[in-house]
Amino acid sequence: MAILRITKHGEPVLKKPSASVVYEALRPELPRLLKDMWATMYAAKGVGLAAPQIGLNLRLSVVDVRPEGKAQRLVLINPEIVSREGVMAEEEGCLSVPGVFARVKRCARVRLRALDARGEPFEMEAAGLLAKAFQHEVDHLDGKLFIDRLPFTEKLRVLSLIKDLRRDWT
Ligand SMILES: [Zn+2]
């Protein structure tokens, strides 16, 4: 198990749309990769981590929003949002843009389809924090960060903040 470096805003791997996972091809690597992703996410106190955030352009994310304070580990391989409803605008942050928080417009409820860690397809309905996490993770796999969803003037504010913060990023 290793705690990996998390890529930061400005690195090309975060901008590039990720390739679909061929489950059988990834399977030998998957247990170790997932262990490292969980360790990295928990060490950084995040609720989700996408493969591009550890430098891999693969459609793979892990999510644990800890409902009621208990772990609920979800592995999302090739996730897709298959339906969406309503609107919410809540504060969001990202381990790849440390120190930056902003209100982002998202769908209030979504239905996600993905493969789990064993390669089995599943679908899951989500609202609130989990719905936000699912949309945030799928965005990562499409090469998008939450700040890309901000209105223009808000994005300018955030980009100038990033200029200052970047010096302390590792
Ligand atoms: Zn993120």
Backbone and ligand atoms as CSV (ligand in chain L), in Angstrom:
chain,resi,resn,atom,element,x,y,z
A,1,MET,N,N,0.838,-1.203,0.000
A,1,MET,CA,C,0.000,0.000,0.000
A,1,MET,C,C,0.869,1.247,0.000
A,2,ALA,N,N,0.503,2.193,-0.823
A,2,ALA,CA,C,1.306,3.419,-0.908
A,2,ALA,C,C,0.390,4.625,-0.985
A,3,ILE,N,N,0.842,5.687,-0.354
A,3,ILE,CA,C,0.131,6.953,-0.510
A,3,ILE,C,C,0.797,7.689,-1.663
A,4,LEU,N,N,-0.007,7.945,-2.694
A,4,LEU,CA,C,0.540,8.494,-3.933
A,4,LEU,C,C,0.403,10.013,-3.958
A,5,ARG,N,N,1.220,10.626,-4.778
A,5,ARG,CA,C,1.091,12.070,-4.985
A,5,ARG,C,C,-0.186,12.341,-5.787
A,6,ILE,N,N,-0.905,13.370,-5.394
A,6,ILE,CA,C,-2.129,13.752,-6.116
A,6,ILE,C,C,-1.787,14.848,-7.122
A,7,THR,N,N,-2.170,14.633,-8.373
A,7,THR,CA,C,-1.899,15.622,-9.419
A,7,THR,C,C,-2.727,16.878,-9.145
A,8,LYS,N,N,-2.208,18.006,-9.630
A,8,LYS,CA,C,-2.840,19.291,-9.329
A,8,LYS,C,C,-3.276,20.016,-10.600
A,9,HIS,N,N,-4.238,20.921,-10.411
A,9,HIS,CA,C,-4.724,21.782,-11.496
A,9,HIS,C,C,-3.534,22.313,-12.299
A,10,GLY,N,N,-3.646,22.236,-13.627
A,10,GLY,CA,C,-2.558,22.697,-14.482
A,10,GLY,C,C,-1.777,21.536,-15.088
A,11,GLU,N,N,-1.918,20.337,-14.504
A,11,GLU,CA,C,-1.220,19.175,-15.067
A,11,GLU,C,C,-2.090,18.547,-16.164
A,12,PRO,N,N,-1.477,18.256,-17.317
A,12,PRO,CA,C,-2.242,17.785,-18.484
A,12,PRO,C,C,-3.100,16.545,-18.213
A,13,VAL,N,N,-2.662,15.658,-17.330
A,13,VAL,CA,C,-3.407,14.412,-17.090
A,13,VAL,C,C,-4.829,14.682,-16.580
A,14,LEU,N,N,-5.023,15.831,-15.941
A,14,LEU,CA,C,-6.357,16.173,-15.417
A,14,LEU,C,C,-7.277,16.730,-16.497
A,15,LYS,N,N,-6.700,17.151,-17.604
A,15,LYS,CA,C,-7.455,17.805,-18.687
A,15,LYS,C,C,-7.877,16.816,-19.750
A,16,LYS,N,N,-7.166,15.680,-19.770
A,16,LYS,CA,C,-7.351,14.730,-20.855
A,16,LYS,C,C,-8.500,13.772,-20.535
A,17,PRO,N,N,-9.457,13.580,-21.450
A,17,PRO,CA,C,-10.498,12.588,-21.190
A,17,PRO,C,C,-9.859,11.201,-21.039
A,18,SER,N,N,-10.323,10.436,-20.059
A,18,SER,CA,C,-9.715,9.137,-19.772
A,18,SER,C,C,-10.304,8.035,-20.644
A,19,ALA,N,N,-9.507,7.007,-20.855
A,19,ALA,CA,C,-9.921,5.874,-21.675
A,19,ALA,C,C,-10.745,4.888,-20.846
A,20,SER,N,N,-11.701,4.229,-21.501
A,20,SER,CA,C,-12.490,3.194,-20.826
A,20,SER,C,C,-11.572,2.086,-20.331
A,21,VAL,N,N,-11.947,1.517,-19.196
A,21,VAL,CA,C,-11.190,0.397,-18.645
A,21,VAL,C,C,-11.627,-0.891,-19.346
A,22,VAL,N,N,-10.647,-1.672,-19.786
A,22,VAL,CA,C,-10.931,-3.032,-20.239
A,22,VAL,C,C,-10.716,-3.898,-19.004
A,23,TYR,N,N,-11.829,-4.335,-18.397
A,23,TYR,CA,C,-11.742,-4.925,-17.060
A,23,TYR,C,C,-10.727,-6.066,-16.971
A,24,GLU,N,N,-10.808,-6.987,-17.909
A,24,GLU,CA,C,-9.923,-8.163,-17.845
A,24,GLU,C,C,-8.448,-7.762,-17.926
A,25,ALA,N,N,-8.175,-6.714,-18.694
A,25,ALA,CA,C,-6.785,-6.267,-18.844
A,25,ALA,C,C,-6.277,-5.613,-17.565
A,26,LEU,N,N,-7.161,-4.919,-16.853
A,26,LEU,CA,C,-6.737,-4.195,-15.647
A,26,LEU,C,C,-6.744,-5.091,-14.412
A,27,ARG,N,N,-7.493,-6.210,-14.500
A,27,ARG,CA,C,-7.763,-7.031,-13.325
A,27,ARG,C,C,-6.526,-7.405,-12.490
A,28,PRO,N,N,-5.413,-7.827,-13.118
A,28,PRO,CA,C,-4.263,-8.197,-12.292
A,28,PRO,C,C,-3.728,-7.030,-11.453
A,29,GLU,N,N,-3.859,-5.826,-11.980
A,29,GLU,CA,C,-3.323,-4.632,-11.294
A,29,GLU,C,C,-4.312,-4.052,-10.304
A,30,LEU,N,N,-5.589,-4.414,-10.483
A,30,LEU,CA,C,-6.652,-3.671,-9.804
A,30,LEU,C,C,-6.582,-3.706,-8.267
A,31,PRO,N,N,-6.369,-4.864,-7.630
A,31,PRO,CA,C,-6.357,-4.862,-6.161
A,31,PRO,C,C,-5.316,-3.894,-5.569
A,32,ARG,N,N,-4.125,-3.912,-6.127
A,32,ARG,CA,C,-3.073,-3.043,-5.611
A,32,ARG,C,C,-3.395,-1.570,-5.906
A,33,LEU,N,N,-3.888,-1.339,-7.136
A,33,LEU,CA,C,-4.245,0.024,-7.534
A,33,LEU,C,C,-5.331,0.596,-6.608
A,34,LEU,N,N,-6.344,-0.219,-6.326
A,34,LEU,CA,C,-7.430,0.253,-5.459
A,34,LEU,C,C,-6.937,0.498,-4.037
A,35,LYS,N,N,-6.096,-0.383,-3.532
A,35,LYS,CA,C,-5.531,-0.169,-2.187
A,35,LYS,C,C,-4.817,1.169,-2.109
A,36,ASP,N,N,-4.019,1.454,-3.126
A,36,ASP,CA,C,-3.283,2.719,-3.153
A,36,ASP,C,C,-4.234,3.910,-3.270
A,37,MET,N,N,-5.294,3.748,-4.080
A,37,MET,CA,C,-6.240,4.861,-4.242
A,37,MET,C,C,-6.989,5.129,-2.940
A,38,TRP,N,N,-7.427,4.064,-2.258
A,38,TRP,CA,C,-8.112,4.274,-0.971
A,38,TRP,C,C,-7.173,4.938,0.031
A,39,ALA,N,N,-5.942,4.415,0.124
A,39,ALA,CA,C,-4.993,4.968,1.097
A,39,ALA,C,C,-4.721,6.441,0.804
A,40,THR,N,N,-4.584,6.765,-0.475
A,40,THR,CA,C,-4.290,8.143,-0.879
A,40,THR,C,C,-5.481,9.053,-0.577
A,41,MET,N,N,-6.689,8.563,-0.891
A,41,MET,CA,C,-7.889,9.366,-0.649
A,41,MET,C,C,-8.114,9.620,0.835
A,42,TYR,N,N,-8.003,8.572,1.645
A,42,TYR,CA,C,-8.240,8.750,3.081
A,42,TYR,C,C,-7.147,9.621,3.711
A,43,ALA,N,N,-5.900,9.448,3.272
A,43,ALA,CA,C,-4.805,10.260,3.830
A,43,ALA,C,C,-5.035,11.745,3.546
A,44,ALA,N,N,-5.650,12.025,2.379
A,44,ALA,CA,C,-5.887,13.420,2.002
A,44,ALA,C,C,-7.241,13.921,2.519
A,45,LYS,N,N,-7.962,13.051,3.220
A,45,LYS,CA,C,-9.284,13.380,3.769
A,45,LYS,C,C,-10.276,13.782,2.681
A,46,GLY,N,N,-10.205,13.067,1.557
A,46,GLY,CA,C,-11.154,13.326,0.477
A,46,GLY,C,C,-12.330,12.372,0.561
A,47,VAL,N,N,-13.369,12.633,-0.248
A,47,VAL,CA,C,-14.513,11.721,-0.317
A,47,VAL,C,C,-14.572,11.020,-1.680
A,48,GLY,N,N,-13.606,11.337,-2.542
A,48,GLY,CA,C,-13.532,10.681,-3.843
A,48,GLY,C,C,-12.151,10.892,-4.431
A,49,LEU,N,N,-11.752,9.947,-5.277
A,49,LEU,CA,C,-10.463,10.099,-5.969
A,49,LEU,C,C,-10.579,9.409,-7.324
A,50,ALA,N,N,-10.218,10.128,-8.371
A,50,ALA,CA,C,-10.280,9.585,-9.729
A,50,ALA,C,C,-8.871,9.231,-10.186
A,51,ALA,N,N,-8.773,8.227,-11.054
A,51,ALA,CA,C,-7.454,7.766,-11.507
A,51,ALA,C,C,-6.570,8.894,-12.073
A,52,PRO,N,N,-7.120,9.863,-12.825
A,52,PRO,CA,C,-6.251,10.944,-13.314
A,52,PRO,C,C,-5.569,11.712,-12.169
A,53,GLN,N,N,-6.172,11.661,-10.989
A,53,GLN,CA,C,-5.574,12.363,-9.849
A,53,GLN,C,C,-4.338,11.637,-9.300
A,54,ILE,N,N,-4.122,10.411,-9.751
A,54,ILE,CA,C,-2.851,9.757,-9.427
A,54,ILE,C,C,-2.055,9.529,-10.723
A,55,GLY,N,N,-2.426,10.276,-11.758
A,55,GLY,CA,C,-1.627,10.291,-12.982
A,55,GLY,C,C,-1.993,9.245,-14.020
A,56,LEU,N,N,-3.166,8.599,-13.865
A,56,LEU,CA,C,-3.572,7.559,-14.818
A,56,LEU,C,C,-4.843,7.980,-15.546
A,57,ASN,N,N,-4.794,8.039,-16.868
A,57,ASN,CA,C,-5.995,8.388,-17.621
A,57,ASN,C,C,-6.867,7.156,-17.873
A,58,LEU,N,N,-7.460,6.668,-16.796
A,58,LEU,CA,C,-8.355,5.503,-16.847
A,58,LEU,C,C,-9.684,5.875,-16.223
A,59,ARG,N,N,-10.781,5.305,-16.771
A,59,ARG,CA,C,-12.098,5.627,-16.219
A,59,ARG,C,C,-12.355,4.784,-14.966
A,60,LEU,N,N,-11.764,5.224,-13.891
A,60,LEU,CA,C,-11.834,4.533,-12.604
A,60,LEU,C,C,-11.791,5.573,-11.490
A,61,SER,N,N,-12.759,5.456,-10.556
A,61,SER,CA,C,-12.781,6.344,-9.392
A,61,SER,C,C,-13.171,5.561,-8.166
A,62,VAL,N,N,-12.776,6.066,-7.015
A,62,VAL,CA,C,-13.279,5.517,-5.760
A,62,VAL,C,C,-14.000,6.642,-5.015
A,63,VAL,N,N,-15.066,6.268,-4.307
A,63,VAL,CA,C,-15.885,7.247,-3.586
A,63,VAL,C,C,-16.249,6.670,-2.226
A,64,ASP,N,N,-16.129,7.481,-1.198
A,64,ASP,CA,C,-16.666,7.133,0.118
A,64,ASP,C,C,-17.099,8.423,0.790
A,65,VAL,N,N,-18.407,8.702,0.733
A,65,VAL,CA,C,-18.903,9.940,1.361
A,65,VAL,C,C,-19.277,9.697,2.825
A,66,ARG,N,N,-19.017,8.468,3.321
A,66,ARG,CA,C,-19.224,8.122,4.732
A,66,ARG,C,C,-20.607,8.524,5.250
A,67,PRO,N,N,-21.656,7.960,4.665
A,67,PRO,CA,C,-22.998,8.281,5.172
A,67,PRO,C,C,-23.108,7.844,6.626
A,68,GLU,N,N,-23.666,8.694,7.460
A,68,GLU,CA,C,-23.789,8.442,8.907
A,68,GLU,C,C,-22.438,8.095,9.548
A,69,GLY,N,N,-21.373,8.636,8.982
A,69,GLY,CA,C,-20.059,8.459,9.586
A,69,GLY,C,C,-19.424,7.095,9.356
A,70,LYS,N,N,-20.135,6.220,8.645
A,70,LYS,CA,C,-19.577,4.879,8.405
A,70,LYS,C,C,-19.063,4.755,6.976
A,71,ALA,N,N,-18.005,3.973,6.807
A,71,ALA,CA,C,-17.433,3.816,5.471
A,71,ALA,C,C,-18.437,3.167,4.524
A,72,GLN,N,N,-18.526,3.689,3.310
A,72,GLN,CA,C,-19.298,3.042,2.253
A,72,GLN,C,C,-18.448,3.159,0.990
A,73,ARG,N,N,-17.565,2.164,0.826
A,73,ARG,CA,C,-16.601,2.232,-0.260
A,73,ARG,C,C,-17.231,1.831,-1.575
A,74,LEU,N,N,-17.188,2.743,-2.528
A,74,LEU,CA,C,-17.729,2.461,-3.860
A,74,LEU,C,C,-16.618,2.575,-4.892
A,75,VAL,N,N,-16.448,1.509,-5.660
A,75,VAL,CA,C,-15.496,1.525,-6.770
A,75,VAL,C,C,-16.306,1.735,-8.042
A,76,LEU,N,N,-15.938,2.729,-8.815
A,76,LEU,CA,C,-16.663,3.044,-10.049
A,76,LEU,C,C,-15.739,2.838,-11.239
A,77,ILE,N,N,-16.043,1.804,-12.010
A,77,ILE,CA,C,-15.271,1.545,-13.221
A,77,ILE,C,C,-16.164,1.861,-14.418
A,78,ASN,N,N,-15.664,2.661,-15.332
A,78,ASN,CA,C,-16.430,3.135,-16.496
A,78,ASN,C,C,-17.796,3.709,-16.084
A,79,PRO,N,N,-17.825,4.594,-15.092
A,79,PRO,CA,C,-19.125,5.108,-14.634
A,79,PRO,C,C,-19.780,6.030,-15.661
A,80,GLU,N,N,-21.114,5.959,-15.671
A,80,GLU,CA,C,-21.913,6.819,-16.559
A,80,GLU,C,C,-23.103,7.293,-15.759
A,81,ILE,N,N,-23.495,8.524,-15.977
A,81,ILE,CA,C,-24.727,9.004,-15.362
A,81,ILE,C,C,-25.843,8.763,-16.368
A,82,VAL,N,N,-26.811,7.932,-15.985
A,82,VAL,CA,C,-27.826,7.525,-16.960
A,82,VAL,C,C,-29.125,8.302,-16.812
A,83,SER,N,N,-29.345,8.943,-15.643
A,83,SER,CA,C,-30.458,9.886,-15.570
A,83,SER,C,C,-30.177,10.923,-14.499
A,84,ARG,N,N,-30.780,12.074,-14.672
A,84,ARG,CA,C,-30.544,13.192,-13.770
A,84,ARG,C,C,-31.829,13.977,-13.572
A,85,GLU,N,N,-31.945,14.577,-12.382
A,85,GLU,CA,C,-33.159,15.301,-12.021
A,85,GLU,C,C,-32.819,16.447,-11.085
A,86,GLY,N,N,-33.550,17.547,-11.217
A,86,GLY,CA,C,-33.426,18.634,-10.257
A,86,GLY,C,C,-32.097,19.365,-10.348
A,87,VAL,N,N,-31.987,20.394,-9.515
A,87,VAL,CA,C,-30.780,21.226,-9.509
A,87,VAL,C,C,-30.376,21.485,-8.071
A,88,MET,N,N,-29.091,21.504,-7.802
A,88,MET,CA,C,-28.592,21.966,-6.502
A,88,MET,C,C,-27.335,22.789,-6.760
A,89,ALA,N,N,-27.010,23.639,-5.821
A,89,ALA,CA,C,-25.780,24.438,-5.938
A,89,ALA,C,C,-25.134,24.456,-4.566
A,90,GLU,N,N,-24.178,23.561,-4.373
A,90,GLU,CA,C,-23.525,23.454,-3.067
A,90,GLU,C,C,-22.035,23.649,-3.212
A,91,GLU,N,N,-21.416,23.935,-2.079
A,91,GLU,CA,C,-19.977,24.153,-2.079
A,91,GLU,C,C,-19.237,22.866,-2.447
A,92,GLU,N,N,-18.189,23.020,-3.225
A,92,GLU,CA,C,-17.407,21.877,-3.666
A,92,GLU,C,C,-15.931,22.193,-3.562
A,93,GLY,N,N,-15.145,21.164,-3.384
A,93,GLY,CA,C,-13.693,21.308,-3.398
A,93,GLY,C,C,-13.125,20.094,-4.108
A,94,CYS,N,N,-11.802,20.051,-4.247
A,94,CYS,CA,C,-11.180,18.949,-4.976
A,94,CYS,C,C,-9.739,18.796,-4.491
A,95,LEU,N,N,-9.312,17.565,-4.303
A,95,LEU,CA,C,-7.940,17.320,-3.842
A,95,LEU,C,C,-6.909,17.824,-4.855
A,96,SER,N,N,-7.324,18.014,-6.099
A,96,SER,CA,C,-6.410,18.516,-7.134
A,96,SER,C,C,-6.386,20.041,-7.213
A,97,VAL,N,N,-7.265,20.681,-6.436
A,97,VAL,CA,C,-7.285,22.153,-6.378
A,97,VAL,C,C,-7.339,22.544,-4.899
A,98,PRO,N,N,-6.304,22.160,-4.123
A,98,PRO,CA,C,-6.394,22.316,-2.673
A,98,PRO,C,C,-6.537,23.772,-2.247
A,99,GLY,N,N,-7.424,23.991,-1.285
A,99,GLY,CA,C,-7.624,25.334,-0.737
A,99,GLY,C,C,-8.692,26.127,-1.456
A,100,VAL,N,N,-9.261,25.565,-2.529
A,100,VAL,CA,C,-10.274,26.292,-3.300
A,100,VAL,C,C,-11.639,25.640,-3.109
A,101,PHE,N,N,-12.619,26.450,-2.763
A,101,PHE,CA,C,-13.989,25.960,-2.603
A,101,PHE,C,C,-14.913,26.916,-3.322
A,102,ALA,N,N,-15.925,26.385,-3.979
A,102,ALA,CA,C,-16.880,27.249,-4.666
A,102,ALA,C,C,-18.185,26.493,-4.845
A,103,ARG,N,N,-19.253,27.263,-4.968
A,103,ARG,CA,C,-20.571,26.697,-5.188
A,103,ARG,C,C,-20.695,26.270,-6.653
A,104,VAL,N,N,-21.077,25.029,-6.865
A,104,VAL,CA,C,-21.172,24.511,-8.235
A,104,VAL,C,C,-22.589,24.018,-8.482
A,105,LYS,N,N,-23.127,24.366,-9.650
A,105,LYS,CA,C,-24.469,23.904,-10.022
A,105,LYS,C,C,-24.392,22.452,-10.495
A,106,ARG,N,N,-25.167,21.601,-9.868
A,106,ARG,CA,C,-25.203,20.170,-10.213
A,106,ARG,C,C,-26.648,19.690,-10.250
A,107,CYS,N,N,-26.830,18.475,-10.756
A,107,CYS,CA,C,-28.148,17.843,-10.658
A,107,CYS,C,C,-28.329,17.326,-9.236
A,108,ALA,N,N,-29.560,17.450,-8.753
A,108,ALA,CA,C,-29.835,17.099,-7.356
A,108,ALA,C,C,-29.892,15.588,-7.147
A,109,ARG,N,N,-30.367,14.874,-8.164
A,109,ARG,CA,C,-30.459,13.409,-8.077
A,109,ARG,C,C,-29.965,12.799,-9.376
A,110,VAL,N,N,-29.190,11.765,-9.252
A,110,VAL,CA,C,-28.688,11.088,-10.454
A,110,VAL,C,C,-28.784,9.578,-10.279
A,111,ARG,N,N,-28.769,8.916,-11.414
A,111,ARG,CA,C,-28.654,7.460,-11.408
A,111,ARG,C,C,-27.357,7.132,-12.132
A,112,LEU,N,N,-26.492,6.352,-11.474
A,112,LEU,CA,C,-25.176,6.041,-12.024
A,112,LEU,C,C,-25.102,4.570,-12.382
A,113,ARG,N,N,-24.460,4.299,-13.501
A,113,ARG,CA,C,-24.209,2.918,-13.915
A,113,ARG,C,C,-22.700,2.742,-14.022
A,114,ALA,N,N,-22.187,1.631,-13.497
A,114,ALA,CA,C,-20.736,1.393,-13.522
A,114,ALA,C,C,-20.476,-0.089,-13.320
A,115,LEU,N,N,-19.206,-0.463,-13.391
A,115,LEU,CA,C,-18.782,-1.799,-12.962
A,115,LEU,C,C,-18.176,-1.647,-11.578
A,116,ASP,N,N,-18.349,-2.664,-10.739
A,116,ASP,CA,C,-17.732,-2.624,-9.416
A,116,ASP,C,C,-16.341,-3.266,-9.469
A,117,ALA,N,N,-15.722,-3.428,-8.310
A,117,ALA,CA,C,-14.336,-3.916,-8.254
A,117,ALA,C,C,-14.191,-5.330,-8.820
A,118,ARG,N,N,-15.310,-6.077,-8.853
A,118,ARG,CA,C,-15.241,-7.438,-9.404
A,118,ARG,C,C,-15.653,-7.504,-10.867
A,119,GLY,N,N,-15.906,-6.303,-11.431
A,119,GLY,CA,C,-16.283,-6.256,-12.841
A,119,GLY,C,C,-17.757,-6.467,-13.073
A,120,GLU,N,N,-18.555,-6.468,-11.969
A,120,GLU,CA,C,-20.011,-6.661,-12.099
A,120,GLU,C,C,-20.695,-5.314,-12.323
A,121,PRO,N,N,-21.606,-5.257,-13.313
A,121,PRO,CA,C,-22.333,-3.999,-13.516
A,121,PRO,C,C,-23.315,-3.730,-12.367
A,122,PHE,N,N,-23.470,-2.476,-12.008
A,122,PHE,CA,C,-24.481,-2.095,-11.016
A,122,PHE,C,C,-25.014,-0.710,-11.358
A,123,GLU,N,N,-26.203,-0.424,-10.800
A,123,GLU,CA,C,-26.762,0.920,-10.934
A,123,GLU,C,C,-27.107,1.401,-9.549
A,124,MET,N,N,-26.994,2.702,-9.350
A,124,MET,CA,C,-27.238,3.253,-8.019
A,124,MET,C,C,-27.844,4.644,-8.135
A,125,GLU,N,N,-28.909,4.876,-7.359
A,125,GLU,CA,C,-29.520,6.201,-7.283
A,125,GLU,C,C,-28.794,6.984,-6.212
A,126,ALA,N,N,-28.622,8.271,-6.426
A,126,ALA,CA,C,-27.959,9.083,-5.414
A,126,ALA,C,C,-28.565,10.470,-5.358
A,127,ALA,N,N,-28.563,11.039,-4.149
A,127,ALA,CA,C,-28.975,12.423,-3.948
A,127,ALA,C,C,-27.935,13.063,-3.045
A,128,GLY,N,N,-28.021,14.383,-2.911
A,128,GLY,CA,C,-27.153,15.102,-1.974
A,128,GLY,C,C,-25.673,14.891,-2.238
A,129,LEU,N,N,-24.926,14.656,-1.157
A,129,LEU,CA,C,-23.469,14.569,-1.246
A,129,LEU,C,C,-23.002,13.466,-2.202
A,130,LEU,N,N,-23.695,12.329,-2.189
A,130,LEU,CA,C,-23.283,11.231,-3.068
A,130,LEU,C,C,-23.527,11.593,-4.546
A,131,ALA,N,N,-24.645,12.270,-4.815
A,131,ALA,CA,C,-24.933,12.704,-6.194
A,131,ALA,C,C,-23.862,13.689,-6.664
A,132,LYS,N,N,-23.469,14.569,-5.749
A,132,LYS,CA,C,-22.422,15.548,-6.063
A,132,LYS,C,C,-21.108,14.816,-6.362
A,133,ALA,N,N,-20.773,13.828,-5.536
A,133,ALA,CA,C,-19.526,13.072,-5.719
A,133,ALA,C,C,-19.533,12.324,-7.058
A,134,PHE,N,N,-20.647,11.694,-7.399
A,134,PHE,CA,C,-20.723,10.951,-8.661
A,134,PHE,C,C,-20.467,11.894,-9.853
A,135,GLN,N,N,-21.107,13.058,-9.831
A,135,GLN,CA,C,-20.958,13.998,-10.947
A,135,GLN,C,C,-19.532,14.549,-11.000
A,136,HIS,N,N,-18.976,14.822,-9.830
A,136,HIS,CA,C,-17.599,15.329,-9.739
A,136,HIS,C,C,-16.610,14.290,-10.297
A,137,GLU,N,N,-16.829,13.026,-9.961
A,137,GLU,CA,C,-15.919,11.960,-10.423
A,137,GLU,C,C,-16.025,11.736,-11.925
A,138,VAL,N,N,-17.254,11.689,-12.448
A,138,VAL,CA,C,-17.417,11.494,-13.897
A,138,VAL,C,C,-16.771,12.675,-14.642
A,139,ASP,N,N,-16.896,13.873,-14.097
A,139,ASP,CA,C,-16.223,15.037,-14.696
A,139,ASP,C,C,-14.714,14.813,-14.780
A,140,HIS,N,N,-14.118,14.310,-13.691
A,140,HIS,CA,C,-12.671,14.043,-13.714
A,140,HIS,C,C,-12.312,13.134,-14.887
A,141,LEU,N,N,-13.134,12.118,-15.112
A,141,LEU,CA,C,-12.831,11.139,-16.158
A,141,LEU,C,C,-13.036,11.732,-17.552
A,142,ASP,N,N,-13.819,12.822,-17.601
A,142,ASP,CA,C,-14.007,13.539,-18.869
A,142,ASP,C,C,-12.992,14.680,-19.023
A,143,GLY,N,N,-12.061,14.787,-18.089
A,143,GLY,CA,C,-11.042,15.835,-18.174
A,143,GLY,C,C,-11.484,17.192,-17.670
A,144,LYS,N,N,-12.494,17.178,-16.776
A,144,LYS,CA,C,-13.036,18.445,-16.259
A,144,LYS,C,C,-12.852,18.548,-14.754
A,145,LEU,N,N,-12.566,19.746,-14.279
A,145,LEU,CA,C,-12.511,20.009,-12.837
A,145,LEU,C,C,-13.725,20.844,-12.443
A,146,PHE,N,N,-14.046,20.857,-11.147
A,146,PHE,CA,C,-15.252,21.594,-10.730
A,146,PHE,C,C,-15.157,23.077,-11.074
A,147,ILE,N,N,-13.944,23.606,-11.082
A,147,ILE,CA,C,-13.818,25.035,-11.382
A,147,ILE,C,C,-14.163,25.345,-12.845
A,148,ASP,N,N,-14.121,24.321,-13.701
A,148,ASP,CA,C,-14.522,24.522,-15.103
A,148,ASP,C,C,-16.032,24.734,-15.234
A,149,ARG,N,N,-16.773,24.428,-14.177
A,149,ARG,CA,C,-18.234,24.590,-14.210
A,149,ARG,C,C,-18.696,25.917,-13.622
A,150,LEU,N,N,-17.743,26.755,-13.201
A,150,LEU,CA,C,-18.123,28.028,-12.580
A,150,LEU,C,C,-18.417,29.082,-13.639
A,151,PRO,N,N,-19.313,30.023,-13.300
A,151,PRO,CA,C,-19.533,31.151,-14.213
A,151,PRO,C,C,-18.211,31.906,-14.426
A,152,PHE,N,N,-18.086,32.565,-15.554
A,152,PHE,CA,C,-16.837,33.184,-15.982
A,152,PHE,C,C,-16.169,34.045,-14.900
A,153,THR,N,N,-16.919,34.965,-14.292
A,153,THR,CA,C,-16.296,35.888,-13.325
A,153,THR,C,C,-15.831,35.142,-12.080
A,154,GLU,N,N,-16.608,34.143,-11.686
A,154,GLU,CA,C,-16.241,33.331,-10.530
A,154,GLU,C,C,-14.979,32.519,-10.850
A,155,LYS,N,N,-14.897,32.041,-12.071
A,155,LYS,CA,C,-13.713,31.269,-12.471
A,155,LYS,C,C,-12.466,32.165,-12.449
A,156,LEU,N,N,-12.604,33.406,-12.888
A,156,LEU,CA,C,-11.465,34.339,-12.847
A,156,LEU,C,C,-10.994,34.546,-11.416
A,157,ARG,N,N,-11.961,34.690,-10.499
A,157,ARG,CA,C,-11.622,34.879,-9.088
A,157,ARG,C,C,-10.829,33.668,-8.589
A,158,VAL,N,N,-11.322,32.496,-8.917
A,158,VAL,CA,C,-10.695,31.257,-8.468
A,158,VAL,C,C,-9.297,31.086,-9.081
A,159,LEU,N,N,-9.147,31.435,-10.357
A,159,LEU,CA,C,-7.841,31.281,-11.015
A,159,LEU,C,C,-6.792,32.199,-10.387
A,160,SER,N,N,-7.211,33.401,-9.959
A,160,SER,CA,C,-6.216,34.285,-9.347
A,160,SER,C,C,-5.862,33.781,-7.944
A,161,LEU,N,N,-6.843,33.185,-7.282
A,161,LEU,CA,C,-6.574,32.558,-5.980
A,161,LEU,C,C,-5.585,31.383,-6.141
A,162,ILE,N,N,-5.788,30.609,-7.201
A,162,ILE,CA,C,-4.918,29.450,-7.460
A,162,ILE,C,C,-3.468,29.893,-7.676
A,163,LYS,N,N,-3.293,31.012,-8.344
A,163,LYS,CA,C,-1.956,31.557,-8.587
A,163,LYS,C,C,-1.198,31.722,-7.271
A,164,ASP,N,N,-1.905,32.206,-6.247
A,164,ASP,CA,C,-1.268,32.400,-4.926
A,164,ASP,C,C,-1.060,31.077,-4.214
A,165,LEU,N,N,-2.077,30.219,-4.294
A,165,LEU,CA,C,-2.034,28.958,-3.536
A,165,LEU,C,C,-0.994,27.996,-4.095
A,166,ARG,N,N,-0.804,28.051,-5.409
A,166,ARG,CA,C,0.023,27.085,-6.118
A,166,ARG,C,C,1.418,26.925,-5.504
A,167,ARG,N,N,1.947,28.016,-4.969
A,167,ARG,CA,C,3.298,27.990,-4.379
A,167,ARG,C,C,3.405,26.961,-3.262
A,168,ASP,N,N,2.286,26.715,-2.589
A,168,ASP,CA,C,2.318,25.775,-1.448
A,168,ASP,C,C,1.906,24.359,-1.851
A,169,TRP,N,N,1.513,24.191,-3.115
A,169,TRP,CA,C,1.107,22.838,-3.560
A,169,TRP,C,C,2.332,21.947,-3.708
A,170,THR,N,N,2.125,20.667,-3.438
A,170,THR,CA,C,3.254,19.742,-3.559
A,170,THR,C,C,3.005,18.754,-4.695
L,1,ZN,ZN,ZN,-11.841,16.240,-7.633
